[in-house]
Every structure is written in C-alpha cells, then in structure tokens.
C-alpha cells in the first residue's frame, strides 16, 4: 500500500526488510517508528478456525463464502463506540479487500446484527483508543481477531500504516507469518503492503469454500 516502496521489487523489499529486522533497535530511527501489534501467534499461512483464539484469528464470517475462487460477501461493521472514525476505517477495509482481489463489502451493522453478535460472532466490532501503548519498546498499533478490531492511536489512518489490513486478516482467520515486511508479520513497517502472500490468500479462499 502507499507509495513508500513502489519502486522496490519484492526481492529487494524482503532483503531490506530483513536488514531492518536484524538491526532491531535501530528500526524506529530508520522507518520512523515500528508498530507492534502482538497478541497473536501463528505460523505462515496457518488458519485458526477456533473462535477462542482472540488475536490469533477470527471467525469465518457467515456472510462470506468463496465464489468462483473469490472471497465474496458482506461484513457488517459495528464501530458505534466512535462513529466519527468509522468512515475512515471502512474505506481502509474496502481498499484492503480490493487490493487483495476479494469481493467483500463493508457496511454499518444494523441494530439486529449488533444484538445477534452477542450470541455469535457475526459483525466486525471496531474500537478506537487514543493512546498507542508501548510494548517492548514498540508502539502497538492494533489488535484483532474473533470479530474484534482494536486500533490504538491515529497511525492506523496514515498512508504508511498497514494496521487495519493486518487486523482484518486476523479476523478473516489468518495468523502471523515469519516474513519480515509482509502483511502478516507481527510488526508492521512503513513499507508493509496491505496484500497477503499468495499462499495466504489461497488458504483463505480455500477455507471459505468449505463451510
Ligand atoms: Zn497480528
């Protein structure tokens, strides 16, 4: 996403990302800040289908299915706790879906859907927190899974942040991977794209084709 690495080939990107990863403590100086997202564990492309894994992945939203090899459907979004930021996050969600070749629409949840959500995970609940907490020296940008997306601070709404995309993928069911600089690596950087690795996209598509 964004233009930060538009001129980089993917090989270069990973090499550069790996270098930053090795440098570790200096990363924030180079990239202007890490945003650690934590709470989630998972191998590359690993799908959690267990609702209990908050942060490790989320439900298969009942409104989604795979149609003609495309993840398709509608996700109702409940950000009633902070409606002024809802538009911005909804457009980020839509952009992420489009960038990944999904045919997913996002719309505000109805009252009935919000009620039903208490009984089973059917909406994506988004909550905003003013402060980005420091975790092990890095700012935590968000957390997600199990139908919940918590966003900290305001960096999620900058061009250089892949936080919303990352947390959405947890909610769709993906865990973390080990590829520094890729979307599902536990840390996001200014050059992190909002697109999945091909293997991850394939596994998601496959998972929603089998319910
Ligand atoms: Zn994560």
Boltz pocket constraint, residues with backbone or C-beta under 6 A from the ligand:
constraints:
  - pocket:
      binder: B
      contacts: [[A, 37], [A, 38], [A, 40], [A, 55], [A, 166], [A, 170], [A, 176], [A, 184], [A, 185], [A, 186]]
      max_distance: 6.0
